[in-house]
Amino acid sequence: MDVIKGIEGDYLETKEHLFFDVKGLLHPPDRKICFVRFYPDPSGDRVKDGVKYKKIYNLEERTNFLKKNHPKYVFFSDQLGLELQGVKNDDILKIYTPRDYYAELKKKNNLSRLEKCSIELCELFVSEGEIPRGSIGISGSPMVGLNKDQSDIDLVVYGTKESLRFQSNLREILSSQENFCRPYNEQEYQVHYDWRVGGSKIPYDKFLACESRKLHQGMYKGFEFFVRYIKTPEDWGGTYDDYKYIDCGRVKLKAKILDSTDSIFTPCSYHIKPLELLEGALDLHPFNLGDLREVNSFRGRFCEHAIENELVIIEGKLEKVIFKNIQEYYRILLTDQTFDMMIRI
């Protein structure tokens, strides 16, 4: 498949040598929606081309950093109804892509252990998972040369059919005793609980019930790995300007999962049947519960979170979706690890 540059999984470098990770597939014509990840700092613990860099992860910290130091990279999106981070096309020095990085690594001599294991894992997934060789890449901090020795292995698989086929083969790969690829163990799940839902009201047993069956994450020779799936461009569903989202406040409801096929992709999506509204101010934003169709998230932690026919409690941001000014429906967007949730009943 032909892959467009400047989409989910890619990184970009600005002319000031700030590094951003690109979010989502649909972007304004004049810029890329992306979030700052590394910035030059004399006290940083990562080095690239003789320059020290700091990593910044928390979304609020990222926004505050840009507002203070590089305010031109913060903008308000009328389409999404959100304040976002983004880099205009004229300010981009370079776009780094997972497929290019994978190709570069295969030509490189004197690989680090992380690089060697990243290539091995890709080759394992190509051979055992039936991924076309041109449909997988390596993302994350190693792609821009700002990783540590124990950084994760972040992989990207491109193509709708390719991703679904590979996902169906992952269970057997993870269950094999011969390829060094395995699911997380109990101790590792506990660490992920503290990191992924720390500060929330989600109990550990509810977290584990969802997390323990996910196939797109695990361990390979001591490195954590995470697989991100990107749909074929023909399946993206339109352009950035085709959609408008209106914030209708927060809701909590009981629902049935009708279809979870797209739960593996980024952004992930669940087709739902709302059953009961538990919390939400309908007097402020009246809507027909039957018009609420989907749950979406750009966060990897919500991928593979529920399966077809399950009953779940969902809490998040209610949005009215207007598509090309001719179609309207509602969705719930999951973004915040502390306040948003989707748990099995």
N, C-alpha and C positions, 0 to 999 in steps of 0.2 A: 504494500500500500504506500502511496505517496504521503509523506508526513510533512505537515506545515510547521515551519519553525516558529517558536515563540508560543508554545502551548504548555499545558500541564506536564511537569517532569523536566522542562528546560530551565536553565538559569540564564540570566543576562548580566552583563557587566556594563556599568555606565562609564562615561568619560571621566568621572571622578574616582573610578575604581571601586564603586560600591557594587556588591553582588546581591541580586534579587532572585528569588525563586518564583517562577511564573505560575499563576493559578488559573485553572479553568481552560476552556477551549475557545470560548467566544470573547472577543476583545474589541474595544472601540477602534475605528479605523486609524486613529492618530497615536495610539499608545498600547502598551501591554499592561494588563492588570497583573501586578506582581508585588511581592513583599520582601523588604530588605532582610537579608540574612547575615551578611558579613560586611564589616566596614573597617577601614584602616584605623589602627589605634596603636600607639607605642607600647601599651601594656598588654596587647593581645597575645594569645597563646598559640596562634596559627601563623604560618609564614608562607608567603607566596612572592617570588621574585625579590626576596630580600626585604619585603614589607610585612610588618606584623598586622594581623587582623583579629578582631573580636567577632564572635558569633552572637547573634541576638535572636531569641526564639519567641518569647511571649509577644502576642500580637499588640497589646497595648504599649509595651516597651518599644516595639518597632515603630509604631505610629508617633509616639512622643519623640523618639530619636529623630525621625524625619522632620517633624514640625519644628524642632529646635535647630536642626543643622541643614536640612535640605527640604524646605517646605514645598518646593515645586513638585515633589514626588507624592504629594497628598492631594487628592481631588475628590469632588462629590460627583457620583454617578447618578444622573437623572433616571437612567434606565433601571438601575438596581435599587435606587432610593437609599444609597449608602455612601458614607465617606470611605474611600478606598485608597490604597497605595497603587501607584502606577508610574511607568516611565514612558515618556513620549519617544516616538521612533527616532527623532533627531538626536536624542540624548543617549542612545544605545551604542556602546562601543563594540560589543560582541554578544552573540547568542550561543550558548553552549547546549548541545543536544545529546541525549543518552546514546543514540545510535552512533554518532560520530565518535564519542568517547570510547565506546566499546571497540570500534574499529581501530582507534589509535592504540588502545591497550594491547590488542593482538599483535601489533607491529613492534611493541616496545620490548627492549631488553632490560634485564635487571629489575624485574618486577618485585614490588613489596609483597608481603604475605597477603595483605588485603586485596591488592590488585590481582594476584594469582588466584585467590579464592573466588573473587568476583567473576573472573573469566571461566573458571571451572564450573561455577553454579550456572552461568549462562549456557555453557556447553551441555551440562546435564539436562537443563530444561529444554534445550533444542532437541536433544536426542531422545529423551524419555517423555517429554511433554508435547512433542510434535509441534513445536513452534518453528515457523519458517525463520531461517537464520537472519533475515533482514527485518524481522518483526520484534526484536528484543534489544534493549539497551540498558546502560548502567547510569544511574542518576546520582543525586546527592552531592555532598561536599567533595568527594574524590574527583568528581567531574570537573571541578574548577580549581583543584589543587589546594584545597583548604581543609582537608580531613586530618584527623588524628589516626594513630595506629589502630585503634579499636573502633573506628567508625562503622556504621551499619552498611550493609549492602542493599542499596535501593535499586530495584529493577523496574523497568517499564516494558510492558507488552503492548504492541500496537495492533489494532484491528479487532473488529467486533467478533467475527467468527473465530479468528485465531485465539482471542482471549477466552472465549467460552469453551473451545476445545481443550486448551491448556488447563483451564480450571478443572475440567472434568477428569484430567489425568493427574492432578496434583495429589489427590488422596493416596494413590498408589505410590507416588514418589516419596511422600512423607512417611509412609508406613514401611518402606524398605529399610533393611538393616545394613545395606551394603554401600549406600551412596553418601553417608554422613549428613544427610538432610533430614531434619526432624522437626516436629512441633515443639512449642515451648513446654518446659516442665513446670511443676507447681511453684517453685521458687521464682521462676521467670514471669509467670502470670502475676504473682504478687507484686513484683516490681512494676509491671505494666499497669496494674490497678492503681498504684500510687501515682503514677505519671499520667495516665489517661483520664482517670475520673476522680483524682484527688480533689477534695474539697466539695464534692457533690454528695447528694443524699442516696446514691446508688449503692446498695450493699454488695459485698464481695461475691456472694453466691449468685446474685443476678448478673453481675459483670462476667463471672466465670462461665455461666450458662451460655452466654452469647459468644464469648471470646474463645472458648476451648474448641469450638467446631470450625473456626475460621481457617481457611487453607492458604491464604495469601501471605502468611507470615510464619516465621520460625527461625531455626538456627542451622547454620552450615559451618562446620569446623570451628566453632567458637564465635562466629560472627552472627549477629542478628540479620535477618533479611526481611524485606518487605517488597511485595510485588504490587505495582500499580497498573491498572488496565485502562487503555485509551481506545475509545470507539473509532471506527472508520469515519472520516469526515462526512460522508454521505448520511451518517446516522446521528449527526450532532443536532439536528432538529431546527436549523435556521441560523440566523446571524445575530450578533450582539444587538443590533438595532431593531430586530423583529420582536424583542421582548421588553415588557415594562413590568416592574414589580412594585406593588404598593404595600407598605408595612401596615398590617392590621392588628398589631399587638401580639401578645403571647397567649397561647392556648395549651390546654392539657386535655387529652381525650383518650378514649379506648377505641381501638380499631382492629380490623382483621387485615392481614397481609394477603392481597389477592395475587400479586406477582412480584417476585424478588429477583428476577433474571438480571436486572440492571444494577443489582446491589454490589456487584464486584467492580463496577467501573468508577472512574473519577471524572465528573461528579457521579455519586451513587444515587440511585432512585428506587423507590418502592411504590408500587401501585396499591392503594389501600381502600378499604370500605370503612368509613367512620361509623362507629356504633353508638358512642355516647360522649357528649361534651362534658368534661369534668370541671374545667376551669376556663374562663374567658369572658370578656365583657362584650356580649352580643349587642347590648344597647348602644355601644360606641361604634362597633363595626358589624352590623347585622349581615349575615350570610346564610345561605342554605347549606346545611351540613353535607348534603349530597353532592355539592359542587367542590368539596375538598377531595382531591384525587390522589395527591402524591406526597411523599416525604422525600426531600432531597438534602444532600450534604456534599460539600467540597472537602470535608475532613476524612482522612483515611480511616480514622477510628470508627466511623459509622458504616464502613463497607462490610458486607456479609453479616449484618447485625441481626437480621431476622429472616425467616423463610416463609414460603407460601403456606397459607392456612393458619399461621400462628396468630394468637391474640396478643396484642401489645399495648402498653401504655406509652404514649408519645407526648413529649412536652417540648415546645420550641416556638419559633417565630412564625406566625400566620401571615402569609402573603397572598395578595390577589395578583394573579398572573394574567396579563393582557398580551395576546400574541397577534401581531400585525393588525391590531385594532379591530379584529373580527372574531376573536375567540377569547373567552374569559373563564377562568377557573381558579381554584385556590390550592395552595400547597403549604406544607410546613417545612421550614428550613432549619436544619440542625447545625449549629456552629460552635457553641460554647460548651466546653467540657464540664463546667461547674453547674450550669443551669439547664442545659438541654439533655434530653434522654430519649431512648427508645428501649424499653425493657420488656421481656416476655412475661406474660401473666402466668 
